[in-house]
């Protein structure tokens, strides 16, 4: 979507950009209630499952990745992509072999922000969880409310550990993709 917003020239582009940002601009409680109302009845009855929480997080926090991709693409001269197409590469090949490696840092940054915010979010989550299962952030809030500070601290440390491990794995993968040598990034992107 970031590539479409930065490079695309079509009617409704500004509207698409504004609609992509609305979910991030609204307070989490409103988003949680809206998802609960929207996905409570068939044909998309997602309430009570993990899919509604995943969808809420993806659509709520993906605008940060979209904006970082748009900002990065505005810094890259479009003539690089034009040169690739001028040398005979198709638009899919140009995207895969030229554009994608250039926007990979923005994608990784957006994915990292999405993960961290999803691990620590509570406002929309509180409306979307089920009685049958819960999330760590909700558990932390419950323990704080019941003044079980030890359990709340333990869950908090667990969240911090999970976030640090995930960030370490993302940094390791990003470092391997950027490693000098033949085929590091090209092998992943099919080139």
Secondary structure, DSSP 8 states (H G I E B T S, - for coil): -HHHHHH---TTHHHHHHHHHHHHHS-HHHHHHHHHHHTSSTTS--TTSHHHHHHHHHHHHHHHHHHHHHHHHHHS-THHHHHHHHTT--HHHHIIIIIHHHHHHHHHHHHHHHHHHHHH--TTHHHH--SS---HHHHHHHHHHTT-HHHHHHHHHHHHHHHHHHHHHHHHHHHHHH-SSTTHHHHHHT-
